[in-house]
Amino acid sequence: MTWTIRNKLILFFIIFFILILLSSIYLIFSYQLAAGTFEKIMLENQLLQQLTERLKSVDYYTEKYVRKQHPETLAAYQNSYNQTINLLTELNTNYQQLDENLLLITQSVLYLSQNIIERTKIDNQQAIESYPEFHHQVNLTGKYITQLISINIKTGNDQYVMVRNFLNQMNRKALLSAFLAGLLSLIFLLYFSASITRPLKRIIFAARKISSGNFAIDAINVQSHDELKTIACVFNQMADDLKKLFNQLKEKMTLEKELQKEKMEHLKANNLLREAEIRKFQAQINPHFLYNTLNSISQVAIIEDAEQTGNLIKKIAELLRYNLKESKKMVKIQQELDHIKIYCQIMEIRFGEKLACEINYNPDLTEYLIPGMTIQPLLENAFLHGINELKERQGKIKVTVKKELDRIIIKVSDNGQGMDQATIDDIFQKTEQVASGLKNIVQRLKLQYREDNLITIKSRPNAGTIIKLSLPIMKG
């Protein structure tokens, strides 16, 4: 059975109350018993005294009636006689140890009085002669009653001494009982308070150690089966959980530090790899462009004079200077547009009337930034794989730069040969197939912006190609 602190307190107060109640009842009963004894003696003496007076009254009215025979005297006698009988009956009823001689003597005296009254009615002289004997019996009876009262008083005195000694003894026992009850209560309270404070002090001491970061504590054991045991068990569980949590946090912090260190190292490696790949792709684009440009120069030099060739070489020099200077960083859209204008002029010289270039853009967008050498590879792809194969119609290339929401949209379209879906899919795969310049742009932009779906291609064989770039806005 689980004894809660509340149940223990209730039990203690019940036991203490019962002890106090029993002691009080015992004291009250003793005092009532003593008082009852004295009251009985007092009442008995009072009745005996009344009996003496009644006998004297009977004697008085007997003599008076014998002397004068008045009816009023007879009535008074009869009343006194009846009162004496009633008093004698009360004594005999309420006091079982009443002296039997007193009862017989009193009855005898009353019988003599009745006999004298009857004789008075028949022979008054004989009644007068009998009266002295009756009067003598009344006196003797009064003396006897007086002796009984004296005996009762002496007995009462003896009993008073006994009762007083008894009451004194009871007082000493009551004081001793009160002292023992108080002592037991004090012992219980000390034990009870200690059974509460000892575990609480241990819990507080352990809690302070935990708050200071010291989890090396022993489990708190409580022998009692009450709320304190529950509190101790919960505290032990809490301390164990906190210790485990603290160790887990330490392990987690150590692991996070190691992971952070590895992450930083990995990030550095990725940055180096990213820069290397960007340089690789740009290195692949630059020689490819240089090769095709030089091929164009060689064809023009064969069929034209040196002045046009010189202009062409000058434009090529501008392209090479831009390529070497700006291809590895972010440039303004205006710079990129100026670059592709020169490139388009070179291609128009190469293809002549077979090619027409159109560049449309919003002047408000020219200050935004894009990676250098972004649009030129798209034009190169259109020239080499789209327009170059046309035989019967003029090739047209259109470049559009605009803003949609928070994106810069660059669209390059041509009316060339187009490509099938397999070729488009290959552009977005890491394979070395056709259209390597366009493939490099896809990988380069993905590394630069770390986003997917930056480029979309729409094309069909013999229906031209539309390449759309959707780049995040970056202000210069």
C-alpha positions as a printed Julia matrix, in Angstrom:
476×3 Matrix{Float64}:
   0.0    0.0      0.0
   1.24   3.46    -0.9
   1.19   5.88     1.99
   1.16   9.43     0.73
   2.35  12.33     2.85
  -1.23  13.47     3.18
  -2.34  10.03     4.42
   0.51   9.95     6.95
  -0.47  13.34     8.33
  -4.12  12.35     8.54
  -3.22   9.1     10.36
  -0.98  10.98    12.79
  -3.68  13.51    13.63
  -6.3   10.75    14.01
  -4.08   8.81    16.44
  -3.19  11.99    18.35
  -6.87  13.0     18.49
  -7.9    9.53    19.75
  -5.24   9.62    22.5
  -6.31  13.08    23.63
  -9.98  12.07    23.44
  -9.46   8.9     25.49
  -7.45  10.8     28.1
 -10.14  13.47    28.32
 -12.93  10.9     28.57
 -11.05   9.04    31.29
 -10.48  12.23    33.28
 -14.09  13.36    32.88
 -15.39   9.93    33.91
 -13.14   9.91    36.99
 -14.25  13.38    38.06
 -17.89  12.48    37.45
 -17.48   9.28    39.47
 -15.97  11.19    42.38
 -18.6   13.9     42.17
 -21.34  11.28    41.97
 -20.08   9.55    45.12
 -20.09  12.78    47.12
 -23.44  13.79    45.7
 -24.96  10.44    46.71
 -23.63  10.81    50.25
 -24.93  14.37    50.45
 -28.36  13.37    49.18
 -28.53  10.4     51.53
 -27.66  12.56    54.53
 -30.16  15.15    53.37
 -32.9   12.52    53.15
 -31.93  11.11    56.54
 -32.15  14.59    57.99
 -35.56  15.02    56.39
 -36.6   11.66    57.83
 -35.67  12.88    61.3
 -37.74  16.01    60.81
 -40.68  14.0     59.5
 -40.57  11.67    62.49
 -40.53  14.7     64.77
 -43.48  16.09    62.86
 -45.34  12.78    63.29
 -44.47  12.87    67.0
 -45.66  16.45    67.32
 -49.02  15.89    65.65
 -49.54  12.57    67.51
 -49.1   14.28    70.89
 -51.29  17.2     69.82
 -54.07  14.93    68.63
 -53.87  12.81    71.79
 -54.23  15.95    73.9
 -57.03  17.74    72.03
 -58.41  15.45    69.28
 -58.99  18.22    66.71
 -59.83  17.03    63.19
 -57.34  19.56    61.72
 -54.65  17.98    63.88
 -55.58  14.51    62.63
 -55.39  15.73    59.03
 -51.98  17.3     59.68
 -50.83  14.07    61.3
 -52.01  12.01    58.39
 -50.2   14.31    55.94
 -46.98  14.12    57.97
 -47.35  10.35    58.2
 -47.76   9.98    54.44
 -44.73  12.2     53.77
 -42.67  10.06    56.11
 -43.8    6.87    54.34
 -42.91   8.38    50.96
 -39.53   9.53    52.18
 -38.82   6.13    53.65
 -39.81   4.5     50.35
 -37.48   6.84    48.42
 -34.62   5.98    50.75
 -35.28   2.28    50.4
 -35.53   2.57    46.59
 -32.54   4.79    45.81
 -30.14   3.52    48.43
 -29.87  -0.22    48.23
 -27.38  -0.38    51.11
 -29.7    1.51    53.49
 -29.46   0.21    57.02
 -32.23  -2.39    57.49
 -32.5   -1.55    61.23
 -33.37   2.04    60.32
 -36.13   0.8     58.07
 -37.53  -1.56    60.73
 -37.23   1.02    63.51
 -38.91   3.72    61.44
 -41.71   1.4     60.41
 -42.12   0.36    64.05
 -42.32   4.0     65.18
 -44.9    4.77    62.52
 -46.9    1.7     63.57
 -46.87   2.89    67.21
 -48.08   6.33    66.11
 -50.93   4.75    64.19
 -51.77   2.57    67.2
 -51.84   5.59    69.52
 -54.09   7.5     67.12
 -56.5    4.58    66.98
 -56.49   4.21    70.79
 -57.19   7.9     71.14
 -60.4    7.39    69.22
 -61.41   4.51    71.58
 -59.75   5.22    74.93
 -58.01   8.57    75.16
 -56.54   7.83    78.65
 -54.86   4.68    77.47
 -53.48   6.57    74.48
 -52.05   9.25    76.74
 -50.34   6.56    78.81
 -48.87   4.96    75.67
 -47.55   8.19    74.17
 -44.36   8.52    76.37
 -43.15   5.19    75.1
 -43.79   6.33    71.51
 -42.02   9.62    72.12
 -39.06   7.73    73.52
 -38.91   5.53    70.41
 -38.96   8.64    68.2
 -36.02  10.12    70.14
 -34.09   6.89    69.88
 -34.79   6.71    66.19
 -33.59  10.32    65.78
 -30.42   9.51    67.62
 -29.94   6.45    65.44
 -30.41   8.51    62.3
 -27.94  11.07    63.65
 -25.44   8.27    64.16
 -26.05   7.11    60.58
 -25.46  10.64    59.29
 -22.23  10.81    61.31
 -21.17   7.48    59.89
 -21.97   8.68    56.34
 -19.99  11.85    56.93
 -17.03   9.87    58.2
 -17.38   7.47    55.3
 -17.62  10.45    52.96
 -14.48  11.93    54.47
 -12.66   8.66    53.99
 -13.93   8.41    50.44
 -12.98  12.03    49.84
  -9.43  11.25    50.87
  -9.45   8.23    48.58
 -10.98  10.19    45.71
  -8.58  13.07    46.24
  -5.67  10.66    46.17
  -7.2    9.02    43.12
  -7.68  12.39    41.42
  -4.15  13.42    42.27
  -2.97  10.16    40.8
  -5.13  10.77    37.77
  -3.7   14.26    37.4
  -0.2   12.84    37.5
  -1.18  10.2     34.95
  -2.82  12.85    32.8
   0.3   15.0     32.95
   2.43  11.97    32.19
   0.14  10.99    29.31
   0.23  14.54    27.96
   4.01  14.58    28.27
   4.32  11.19    26.55
   1.86  12.24    23.84
   3.78  15.47    23.29
   7.08  13.61    23.28
   5.8   11.03    20.81
   4.34  13.81    18.67
   7.66  15.65    18.72
   9.56  12.46    17.83
   7.1   11.76    15.03
   7.3   15.31    13.73
  11.1   15.23    13.78
  11.15  11.87    12.02
   8.44  12.95     9.58
  10.12  16.26     8.76
  13.49  14.52     8.41
  11.96  11.92     6.06
  10.86  14.84     3.87
  13.84  17.19     4.14
  16.59  14.56     3.77
  15.53  13.44     0.25
  14.77  17.04    -0.72
  18.24  18.17     0.4
  19.8   15.36    -1.62
  17.72  16.31    -4.65
  18.67  20.0     -4.27
  22.36  19.11    -3.89
  22.21  16.91    -7.0
  20.29  19.59    -8.93
  22.98  22.18    -8.1
  25.68  19.8     -9.3
  23.8   19.27   -12.55
  23.29  23.02   -12.99
  27.06  23.49   -12.68
  27.61  20.93   -15.45
  28.6   18.0    -13.24
  26.51  14.97   -14.21
  28.54  12.49   -12.11
  25.87  12.0     -9.43
  24.58   8.89    -7.71
  20.95   7.86    -7.98
  18.8    9.16    -5.13
  17.11   6.3     -3.23
  14.05   6.95    -1.06
  12.74   4.11     1.1
   9.3    5.57     1.73
   6.43   4.8     -0.64
   5.04   8.29    -1.06
   5.32  11.35    -3.28
   8.99  11.79    -2.38
   9.84   8.4     -3.9
   8.01   9.44    -7.06
   9.87  12.77    -7.13
  13.21  10.99    -6.6
  12.48   8.49    -9.39
  11.45  11.27   -11.76
  14.54  13.29   -10.82
  16.82  10.28   -11.35
  15.25   9.71   -14.76
  15.57  13.41   -15.6
  19.22  13.48   -14.52
  19.95  10.39   -16.61
  18.16  11.9    -19.62
  20.05  15.19   -19.2
  23.33  13.29   -18.99
  22.52  11.37   -22.18
  21.37  14.56   -23.9
  24.52  16.39   -22.84
  26.71  13.59   -24.18
  24.69  13.53   -27.39
  25.1   17.29   -27.75
  28.85  17.0    -27.2
  29.05  14.25   -29.81
  26.85  16.27   -32.15
  28.98  19.4    -31.7
  32.14  17.39   -32.36
  30.56  15.8    -35.42
  29.27  19.17   -36.65
  32.74  20.67   -36.29
  34.19  17.79   -38.29
  31.43  18.08   -40.88
  31.9   21.85   -41.07
  35.6   21.34   -41.58
  34.95  18.74   -44.28
  32.32  20.98   -45.82
  34.72  23.91   -46.01
  37.36  21.69   -47.54
  34.79  20.29   -49.95
  33.61  23.79   -50.8
  37.14  24.91   -51.52
  37.65  21.86   -53.7
  34.36  22.55   -55.51
  35.31  26.17   -56.06
  38.63  25.12   -57.48
  36.93  22.51   -59.62
  34.3   25.03   -60.74
  36.93  27.56   -61.73
  38.88  24.85   -63.51
  35.78  23.69   -65.41
  34.82  27.25   -66.35
  38.31  27.83   -67.64
  38.17  24.5    -69.42
  34.9   25.35   -71.16
  36.1   28.82   -72.03
  39.37  27.35   -73.29
  37.32  25.02   -75.5
  35.19  27.91   -76.81
  38.06  30.31   -77.54
  40.16  28.01   -79.79
  37.01  26.84   -81.55
  35.98  30.4    -82.32
  39.52  31.4    -83.27
  39.74  28.5    -85.69
  36.52  29.35   -87.5
  37.37  33.05   -87.6
  40.8   32.43   -89.09
  39.17  30.14   -91.65
  36.92  33.04   -92.67
  39.88  35.38   -92.94
  41.67  32.95   -95.21
  38.67  32.71   -97.55
  38.25  36.53   -97.7
  41.95  37.09   -98.26
  41.78  34.87  -101.35
  38.93  36.7   -103.02
  39.42  40.38  -101.91
  42.03  43.09  -101.6
  44.16  43.65   -98.51
  42.11  46.68   -97.24
  39.06  44.6    -96.42
  41.28  41.93   -95.06
  42.88  44.47   -92.77
  39.5   45.63   -91.47
  38.53  42.06   -90.89
  41.73  41.33   -89.0
  41.13  44.45   -86.89
  37.71  43.22   -85.9
  39.19  39.85   -85.11
  41.74  41.52   -82.87
  38.91  43.26   -81.01
  37.17  39.94   -80.58
  40.34  38.3    -79.31
  41.0   41.17   -76.91
  37.46  40.93   -75.51
  37.74  37.18   -75.3
  40.98  37.29   -73.37
  39.91  40.15   -71.12
  36.2   39.62   -70.38
  35.46  35.94   -70.94
  36.33  34.96   -67.34
  34.12  37.42   -65.48
  30.69  39.01   -65.4
  30.23  41.79   -67.99
  27.53  44.3    -68.78
  24.97  43.31   -71.39
  26.06  46.33   -73.48
  29.61  44.95   -73.68
  28.33  41.55   -74.75
  26.09  43.14   -77.39
  28.98  45.21   -78.76
  30.99  42.02   -78.99
  28.33  40.08   -80.92
  27.83  43.06   -83.28
  31.48  42.75   -84.29
  31.08  39.01   -84.61
  27.99  39.44   -86.79
  29.88  41.92   -89.03
  32.64  39.36   -89.51
  30.11  36.64   -90.34
  28.24  38.93   -92.75
  31.54  39.59   -94.53
  32.07  35.85   -94.72
  28.6   34.85   -95.88
  27.72  38.03   -97.79
  24.1   38.31   -98.88
  23.41  34.78   -97.7
  23.26  36.08   -94.09
  21.29  38.82   -92.29
  21.7   39.56   -88.57
  19.21  41.47   -86.4
  19.83  42.54   -82.78
  16.95  43.93   -80.67
  17.32  44.97   -77.04
  15.97  47.34   -74.4
  18.56  50.04   -73.62
  17.42  49.97   -69.96
  18.89  46.49   -69.6
  22.38  47.22   -70.83
  23.77  47.84   -67.35
  22.8   44.4    -66.03
  25.49  41.72   -65.78
  25.82  38.38   -67.53
  28.78  36.0    -67.91
  31.21  37.1    -70.64
  31.13  35.19   -73.95
  27.56  33.98   -73.38
  25.74  35.11   -76.56
  28.6   34.69   -79.06
  28.7   30.84   -78.82
  24.95  30.79   -79.57
  25.53  32.86   -82.72
  28.44  30.65   -83.69
  26.24  27.57   -83.31
  23.6   29.21   -85.56
  26.19  30.11   -88.21
  27.96  26.77   -88.33
  25.14  24.29   -87.82
  22.19  26.22   -89.19
  22.93  28.93   -91.75
  26.07  27.43   -93.27
  24.1   24.53   -94.78
  21.46  26.7    -96.49
  21.61  26.63  -100.31
  18.37  28.1   -101.6
  17.4   30.85   -99.11
  18.98  33.65   -97.13
  20.02  32.84   -93.59
  18.55  35.06   -90.87
  19.7   35.3    -87.26
  17.8   37.36   -84.71
  19.02  38.27   -81.21
  16.53  39.65   -78.67
  17.34  40.82   -75.11
  14.44  41.69   -72.76
  13.26  41.46   -69.15
  10.5   39.22   -67.83
   9.7   39.55   -64.12
  13.02  39.08   -62.32
  14.83  37.36   -65.21
  16.91  38.53   -68.2
  15.66  36.75   -71.34
  18.16  36.33   -74.22
  16.69  34.72   -77.33
  18.73  33.67   -80.41
  16.69  32.37   -83.35
  17.61  31.34   -86.9
  15.91  29.93   -89.98
  18.61  27.37   -90.6
  18.63  23.6    -90.92
  17.41  23.01   -87.37
  18.02  19.81   -85.39
  16.14  16.75   -84.23
  15.19  15.96   -80.66
  18.04  13.51   -80.22
  20.55  16.24   -80.96
  18.79  18.58   -78.51
  18.89  15.91   -75.81
  22.58  15.35   -76.44
  23.31  19.03   -75.82
  22.1   18.67   -72.22
  24.09  15.45   -71.62
  27.72  15.22   -70.61
  28.79  13.51   -73.81
  31.17  14.64   -76.53
  28.91  14.62   -79.6
  27.76  17.43   -81.89
  27.34  21.11   -81.01
  30.14  21.13   -78.42
  30.12  24.94   -78.21
  26.47  25.01   -77.2
  27.05  22.14   -74.78
  29.82  24.13   -73.11
  27.52  27.12   -72.67
  24.95  24.87   -70.95
  27.54  23.54   -68.49
  29.15  26.93   -67.97
  25.89  28.7    -67.07
  24.89  25.85   -64.78
  28.16  26.17   -62.89
  27.93  29.97   -62.83
  24.39  30.3    -61.5
  23.97  26.88   -59.87
  20.52  26.53   -61.36
  18.92  24.15   -63.82
  16.65  24.98   -66.74
  18.57  28.12   -67.69
  18.47  27.17   -71.41
  15.57  25.94   -73.53
  15.93  24.87   -77.18
  13.09  24.61   -79.7
  14.0   23.2    -83.11
  12.91  20.9    -85.9
  14.78  19.74   -88.96
  14.56  22.36   -91.79
  12.46  24.64   -89.49
  15.12  26.7    -87.77
  16.14  26.88   -84.1
  15.19  29.08   -81.1
  17.58  29.12   -78.13
  16.31  30.92   -75.04
  18.38  31.86   -72.0
  16.6   32.77   -68.72
  19.19  34.28   -66.38
  18.81  35.8    -62.9
  19.04  39.58   -62.81
  22.38  40.89   -61.57
  22.93  44.62   -61.41
  26.31  46.15   -62.18
